[in-house]
Amino acid sequence: MARKRRKLTNPLALAVMTTLWQKPMHPYEIAQTLRQQGKDASTKINYGSLYTVVQNLEKHGFVEVTGVERQGNRPERTIYGLTEAGREEMAEWLSDLLAVPAKEYPIFETALSLMAALPPDEVVRLLEMRLSSLEVQVAGGRGALEKLCETLPRLFLVEVEYQLHMVEAQAEWVGGLLEEIKKGSLPGVEAWRHFHETGELPAEFTS
């Protein structure tokens, strides 16, 4: 099942639509709500570009102006609401993302695919640094999740749980890889080490 080509692809646009699904808001309130609900932990939110995202949503008919708010001497704030087309787009887009796995290209995968260009001992040193950072992230993530659970239902924190599990899984995997490299049990590690010691490219590296 292939994903549908969408008019907008910025995940922030989807986050904005789901926020406006709750009620009409002005852009500043949208930003505040995303932050309060912890969505800035799962979606890259550039608050300067949020206004541009809202304008693009309006251009495509997914949101519309529903009113203007003014408080005291503050400038007027335009309030936006989700249109019927916006509700349909939000539901389709979200359903698509939940149902259809997509190939993503994390930069760590790229680095792993190229790590043979560095000596094994150097890779060990670097992966130990990464593992240490991951362990700090896990500890911090657990604390943050516990704090968020005090004010938000778990329903709104499943993405934080997912992030934490992914970091824990990566830490476990990196730890296992480190042990294999150190013990020399990783297939190909001796040829890898021999290459960096002699400069002779093993046959298995070119086949």
C-alpha positions in Angstrom: 0.0 0.0 0.0 1.6 3.2 -1.2 1.2 6.5 0.6 -0.9 9.2 -1.1 0.9 12.3 -2.4 -0.3 15.2 -0.3 -0.5 18.9 -1.0 1.3 19.6 2.3 4.0 17.3 3.7 5.4 19.2 6.6 4.5 17.2 9.8 3.9 20.6 11.6 0.9 21.1 9.3 -0.6 17.9 10.6 0.1 18.9 14.2 -1.6 22.3 13.6 -4.7 20.6 12.1 -5.0 18.2 15.0 -4.7 21.1 17.4 -7.4 23.1 15.6 -9.5 20.0 15.6 -9.8 20.6 19.4 -11.1 24.2 18.9 -10.4 27.3 16.8 -7.3 29.2 17.9 -4.9 31.9 16.9 -1.3 30.8 15.9 0.2 31.8 19.2 -2.3 29.7 21.1 -1.6 26.8 18.7 2.1 27.0 19.6 1.3 27.2 23.3 -1.1 24.2 23.1 1.5 22.1 21.2 4.1 22.9 23.9 1.7 22.2 26.8 0.7 18.9 25.3 4.3 17.9 24.8 4.1 17.7 21.0 7.4 19.6 20.6 9.1 16.4 21.8 7.8 14.5 18.7 7.4 17.2 16.0 10.0 19.8 15.0 8.2 23.0 15.9 9.7 26.2 14.5 7.4 28.8 16.0 8.5 31.4 13.4 7.5 29.0 10.5 4.2 28.1 12.2 2.5 31.2 10.8 3.7 30.2 7.3 2.2 26.7 7.9 -1.1 28.2 8.9 -1.1 30.4 5.8 -0.4 27.4 3.6 -3.2 25.5 5.2 -5.6 28.4 4.6 -4.4 28.6 0.9 -5.3 24.9 0.4 -8.7 25.3 2.1 -7.8 23.2 5.1 -8.3 26.1 7.7 -10.3 29.3 7.6 -10.5 32.5 9.6 -13.3 32.2 12.1 -12.8 35.5 14.0 -10.4 38.1 15.4 -9.4 38.5 19.1 -8.2 41.6 20.8 -7.1 42.0 24.4 -6.3 45.4 25.8 -3.6 47.2 23.8 -2.3 44.0 22.2 -2.4 43.6 18.4 -5.4 41.8 16.9 -5.0 38.0 16.6 -6.6 36.1 13.8 -8.4 33.0 14.9 -8.4 30.0 12.6 -10.7 26.9 12.5 -10.5 23.6 10.7 -12.7 23.4 7.6 -14.5 20.2 6.5 -11.8 19.7 3.9 -9.2 20.1 6.7 -10.9 17.5 8.8 -10.9 15.0 5.9 -7.3 15.8 5.1 -6.2 15.4 8.8 -8.0 12.1 9.2 -6.6 10.7 5.9 -3.1 11.9 6.5 -3.0 10.6 10.1 -4.5 7.3 9.1 -1.9 7.0 6.3 1.0 7.6 8.7 -0.3 5.1 11.3 -1.1 2.3 8.8 1.7 2.5 6.2 5.4 1.9 7.3 7.7 4.3 5.5 11.4 3.8 4.8 13.2 6.5 6.7 16.9 7.3 6.6 18.3 8.1 10.1 21.8 9.5 9.9 23.0 6.9 12.4 22.2 4.1 9.9 24.2 6.0 7.3 27.2 6.2 9.7 26.9 2.5 10.5 26.9 1.6 6.8 30.2 3.5 6.4 32.0 2.7 9.7 34.5 0.3 8.2 36.3 3.5 6.9 37.5 4.0 10.5 39.7 1.6 12.6 37.8 -0.8 14.8 39.3 0.6 18.0 38.2 4.1 17.0 34.7 2.9 16.3 34.6 1.2 19.7 35.6 4.5 21.3 32.9 6.4 19.4 30.2 3.9 20.0 31.0 3.9 23.7 30.5 7.7 23.7 27.2 7.2 21.9 26.1 4.5 24.4 26.9 6.8 27.3 24.8 9.6 25.7 22.0 7.1 25.1 22.0 6.0 28.7 21.7 9.6 29.8 18.8 10.1 27.4 17.0 7.0 28.7 17.4 8.2 32.3 16.2 11.7 31.4 13.4 10.4 29.2 12.0 8.3 32.0 12.0 11.2 34.4 10.3 13.5 31.8 7.7 10.8 31.1 6.9 10.4 34.8 6.5 14.2 35.1 4.2 14.5 32.1 2.1 11.6 33.4 1.3 13.8 36.4 -0.7 16.2 34.2 -1.6 14.4 31.0 -3.4 11.1 30.3 -1.2 8.3 28.8 -3.2 8.6 25.6 -1.4 11.9 24.9 2.0 10.5 25.8 2.3 7.3 23.7 4.7 9.1 21.3 7.0 9.9 24.3 6.8 6.3 25.4 7.7 5.2 21.8 10.7 7.6 21.7 11.9 6.2 25.0 11.6 2.6 23.9 13.5 3.4 20.6 16.3 4.9 22.6 16.4 2.0 25.0 16.4 -0.5 22.1 19.2 1.4 20.4 21.3 1.5 23.6 20.8 -2.3 24.0 21.8 -2.9 20.3 24.8 -0.6 20.4 26.0 -2.3 23.6 25.7 -5.7 21.9 27.6 -4.5 18.9 30.4 -3.1 21.0 30.9 -6.4 22.8 31.1 -8.2 19.4 33.7 -5.8 18.1 35.8 -5.9 21.4 35.7 -9.7 21.5 36.4 -10.1 17.8 33.2 -12.2 17.3 31.7 -9.8 14.7 32.1 -11.5 11.3 34.6 -9.6 9.2 36.1 -7.7 12.1 39.6 -9.3 11.7 39.7 -8.4 8.0 38.5 -4.9 9.0 41.3 -4.6 11.5 43.9 -6.1 9.1 43.0 -3.5 6.5 43.6 -0.5 8.8 46.9 -2.1 10.0 48.3 -2.9 6.6 46.3 -0.9 4.0 45.6 -4.1 2.1 41.9 -4.3 1.1 40.5 -7.8 1.9 38.7 -9.6 -0.9 35.4 -9.7 1.1 35.4 -5.9 1.1 35.3 -5.7 -2.7 33.1 -8.6 -3.5 
